[in-house]
Amino acid sequence: SANETNDDEEIFNNWTYGEEELESALSDAKILVLNTPHNPTGKVFSKKELAHIVSLCLKFDVYLITDDIYEHMCYGEDYRHIVVPHEFPEMADRTLLCNSLGKSASATGWRLGWCVHPPHLRNIYRGIHDQLVVVSPHPMQYATLSYLALPNEYFVNLSRKYQGRVSKLGEALRATGFQVIPPQGAYYLFVNYTSVLGLAGMTSEQAAM
């Protein structure tokens, strides 16, 4: 949930999860899929939250699949992307790290990415992969090599660029009466439309139409 915090209707990104609910769900699970920074809430999971998730995965023998596609879009000094198997080495043999150049290279239509997985899952992963995809177009593979060779400065500037865009859109929406939940990462905005002239009293479906 996300909570309002003061009288002038300032809203903060307080999206979180129920620890007991997650523990109950993982007690008979095999895999947990984790997306951080998160689409669409813009939440960046903290180290404390990830430590709790890791402890549950270890407790219940659950594999973790991480979707790190927005890793270079974290805003402000308080939020940073954490690579789970790097920060928590005890999870290295049960984490599959998925990523793509789709967002960071503004090439979403290419659907070109990769998965870093433990060696003991190699044959299983390749078997599944072979049934889902054949091969990416040759030019895109060369483009990906160029992307992977980009200097760190590119990714630092990428975060700044998107933070500026997100802030600009948020300001424009607030100026028209929307309440905006600023994202910690990714590039989505959650907004409350009920105080907007002409939309008040409508259902979300009516307001969207």
Backbone torsions as a table, in degrees:
resi	resn	phi	psi	omega
1	SER	NA	160.8	175.0
2	ALA	-121.8	136.0	-169.6
3	ASN	-115.4	141.7	169.3
4	GLU	-74.8	146.1	-169.7
5	THR	-122.9	-14.2	178.7
6	ASN	-155.2	178.7	-171.2
7	ASP	-70.1	-25.5	-178.7
8	ASP	-89.9	20.8	169.9
9	GLU	65.6	25.3	173.2
10	GLU	-70.9	134.8	-176.5
11	ILE	-117.8	137.2	178.9
12	PHE	-114.3	156.4	179.7
13	ASN	-82.2	91.9	-179.1
14	ASN	-112.2	27.6	178.2
15	TRP	-57.3	135.6	178.5
16	THR	-152.9	-171.0	-179.6
17	TYR	-133.7	160.1	177.8
18	GLY	-85.0	119.5	-175.8
19	GLU	-62.4	-43.4	180.0
20	GLU	-67.3	-38.5	178.9
21	GLU	-63.9	-42.3	179.6
22	LEU	-66.4	-42.2	179.6
23	GLU	-61.3	-41.4	178.5
24	SER	-63.5	-41.7	-178.3
25	ALA	-67.6	-35.7	-177.0
26	LEU	-82.2	-11.8	-176.1
27	SER	-62.3	-25.7	177.7
28	ASP	-129.9	30.1	179.9
29	ALA	-100.4	164.2	176.1
30	LYS	-111.6	-33.9	-175.0
31	ILE	-140.4	141.2	171.6
32	LEU	-119.7	129.5	176.2
33	VAL	-100.1	125.0	-176.8
34	LEU	-123.0	125.0	179.0
35	ASN	-115.0	113.4	177.5
36	THR	-149.1	129.7	-7.8
37	PRO	-53.9	147.6	-166.2
38	HIS	-93.7	138.7	171.6
39	ASN	-104.2	119.3	13.7
40	PRO	-110.5	5.2	-171.5
41	THR	-74.7	-22.2	-176.0
42	GLY	80.4	10.5	-180.0
43	LYS	-75.1	139.2	170.9
44	VAL	-110.9	117.3	-178.2
45	PHE	-66.9	134.3	-178.8
46	SER	-80.3	166.3	177.6
47	LYS	-62.0	-36.8	178.8
48	LYS	-63.6	-44.1	178.8
49	GLU	-65.0	-43.1	180.0
50	LEU	-65.7	-36.2	177.7
51	ALA	-62.4	-38.3	178.1
52	HIS	-67.3	-44.2	178.9
53	ILE	-62.1	-43.3	178.5
54	VAL	-60.8	-43.5	-178.9
55	SER	-61.3	-36.5	179.0
56	LEU	-71.7	-39.4	178.2
57	CYS	-61.8	-41.7	178.5
58	LEU	-68.8	-39.5	-178.8
59	LYS	-63.3	-40.5	-174.5
60	PHE	-107.1	10.9	177.4
61	ASP	57.7	50.3	-177.7
62	VAL	-105.8	135.1	174.1
63	TYR	-80.9	150.3	-179.2
64	LEU	-117.9	125.8	173.1
65	ILE	-108.6	117.5	-179.0
66	THR	-103.9	135.2	175.0
67	ASP	-104.7	103.1	-172.9
68	ASP	-104.1	24.5	-169.1
69	ILE	-63.8	-24.2	180.0
70	TYR	-101.9	23.5	-172.7
71	GLU	-57.9	-29.9	-177.5
72	HIS	-94.3	14.4	179.9
73	MET	-124.4	70.1	174.3
74	CYS	-118.7	136.9	-169.8
75	TYR	-115.8	127.8	178.3
76	GLY	90.7	159.6	-177.0
77	GLU	-70.4	-18.7	-175.8
78	ASP	-82.8	-10.1	-174.1
79	TYR	-125.7	129.7	176.7
80	ARG	-143.6	150.6	178.0
81	HIS	-78.9	135.5	180.0
82	ILE	-113.1	123.3	176.4
83	VAL	-83.4	110.0	-169.7
84	VAL	-54.9	-53.3	-177.1
85	PRO	-66.9	-18.6	175.8
86	HIS	-81.4	-44.9	-178.3
87	GLU	-76.2	-29.9	-179.4
88	PHE	-126.5	81.7	-176.0
89	PRO	-56.1	-25.7	179.4
90	GLU	-65.2	-13.4	179.5
91	MET	-99.9	0.6	-172.9
92	ALA	-61.2	-32.3	-176.6
93	ASP	-89.5	4.7	178.5
94	ARG	-137.7	22.2	179.0
95	THR	-120.5	132.3	172.3
96	LEU	-111.6	115.0	-175.4
97	LEU	-98.3	115.3	-177.8
98	CYS	-107.2	139.7	179.6
99	ASN	-151.6	176.3	-175.4
100	SER	-160.8	160.5	173.2
101	LEU	-93.1	2.9	-174.3
102	GLY	-54.3	-48.5	-176.7
103	LYS	-86.5	-48.7	-174.9
104	SER	-67.6	-24.5	179.3
105	ALA	-107.7	8.9	-179.1
106	SER	52.8	47.1	-178.6
107	ALA	-132.6	51.0	-174.1
108	THR	-61.2	-32.9	-177.4
109	GLY	-71.1	-14.7	-178.9
110	TRP	-72.0	-30.4	-178.1
111	ARG	52.8	45.6	-176.9
112	LEU	-115.8	123.5	-177.9
113	GLY	-154.2	-162.1	-176.3
114	TRP	-154.2	166.7	177.5
115	CYS	-137.8	126.1	175.4
116	VAL	-99.6	120.5	-174.1
117	HIS	-134.5	163.0	178.7
118	PRO	-64.1	146.8	-178.3
119	PRO	-55.8	-34.2	-175.5
120	HIS	-71.8	-10.0	178.1
121	LEU	-99.7	4.6	-172.7
122	ARG	-54.8	-53.3	-175.4
123	ASN	-66.7	-40.2	178.5
124	ILE	-63.9	-45.9	-178.3
125	TYR	-63.1	-44.9	-179.2
126	ARG	-64.9	-34.3	178.0
127	GLY	-64.3	-43.3	178.0
128	ILE	-68.1	-44.7	-178.5
129	HIS	-59.4	-40.3	-177.4
130	ASP	-65.1	-27.1	179.7
131	GLN	-85.4	-16.0	-176.5
132	LEU	-101.4	-34.5	-176.8
133	VAL	-138.2	151.3	176.8
134	VAL	-97.2	-70.5	178.7
135	VAL	-162.3	148.3	176.5
136	SER	-81.3	151.4	179.7
137	PRO	-55.4	141.3	-175.0
138	HIS	-55.0	-47.4	180.0
139	PRO	-58.6	-35.1	179.9
140	MET	-68.4	-31.7	177.3
141	GLN	-65.3	-41.2	177.3
142	TYR	-67.1	-37.5	177.8
143	ALA	-62.7	-38.1	178.6
144	THR	-65.0	-38.8	176.8
145	LEU	-60.6	-40.5	177.9
146	SER	-65.0	-40.6	178.8
147	TYR	-60.6	-45.9	-177.3
148	LEU	-67.4	-17.2	179.3
149	ALA	-94.6	1.2	-179.4
150	LEU	-64.0	145.8	178.8
151	PRO	-70.4	159.0	-178.8
152	ASN	-59.8	-28.1	-179.9
153	GLU	-57.4	-35.4	179.4
154	TYR	-58.7	-44.2	-175.5
155	PHE	-75.4	-32.0	174.7
156	VAL	-64.1	-46.0	179.1
157	ASN	-66.9	-30.9	178.9
158	LEU	-60.8	-45.4	178.8
159	SER	-61.8	-43.7	179.5
160	ARG	-64.0	-41.4	-178.5
161	LYS	-61.7	-48.5	-178.3
162	TYR	-70.7	-33.3	176.7
163	GLN	-62.3	-39.3	177.2
164	GLY	-63.9	-40.6	-179.6
165	ARG	-68.2	-43.4	179.6
166	VAL	-63.1	-42.2	179.8
167	SER	-64.6	-41.5	-179.0
168	LYS	-63.8	-44.1	178.4
169	LEU	-65.5	-41.0	179.1
170	GLY	-61.2	-42.4	178.4
171	GLU	-62.0	-41.4	-179.9
172	ALA	-65.2	-40.0	179.3
173	LEU	-67.9	-41.0	178.3
174	ARG	-62.7	-36.7	-178.7
175	ALA	-64.5	-23.1	179.5
176	THR	-99.5	4.5	173.4
177	GLY	108.6	-3.6	178.8
178	PHE	-75.0	148.1	167.3
179	GLN	-94.6	130.1	-171.5
180	VAL	-118.4	130.8	172.8
181	ILE	-92.8	108.2	-177.4
182	PRO	-68.0	133.1	-179.8
183	PRO	-75.9	148.6	172.3
184	GLN	-83.0	-22.9	-179.7
185	GLY	-162.9	-175.0	-175.3
186	ALA	60.5	-159.0	-179.1
187	TYR	-142.0	43.2	179.0
188	TYR	-115.9	151.2	178.1
189	LEU	-123.2	128.5	169.6
190	PHE	-93.4	130.2	-177.9
191	VAL	-132.0	152.3	175.2
192	ASN	-106.8	121.3	-173.0
193	TYR	-96.0	-5.5	-167.0
194	THR	-67.5	-15.8	178.2
195	SER	-101.3	8.0	-179.8
196	VAL	-84.3	129.3	179.0
197	LEU	-57.6	127.2	-179.8
198	GLY	95.6	-15.0	179.8
199	LEU	-114.1	-16.8	-178.3
200	ALA	-57.9	135.9	179.2
201	GLY	89.0	-10.0	179.9
202	MET	-84.6	155.2	168.6
203	THR	-74.3	164.6	179.2
204	SER	-61.8	-34.3	178.7
205	GLU	-67.8	-42.5	178.7
206	GLN	-64.4	-42.1	-179.1
207	ALA	-65.0	-36.3	179.9
208	ALA	-69.5	-29.3	-177.9
209	MET	-82.9	NA	NA
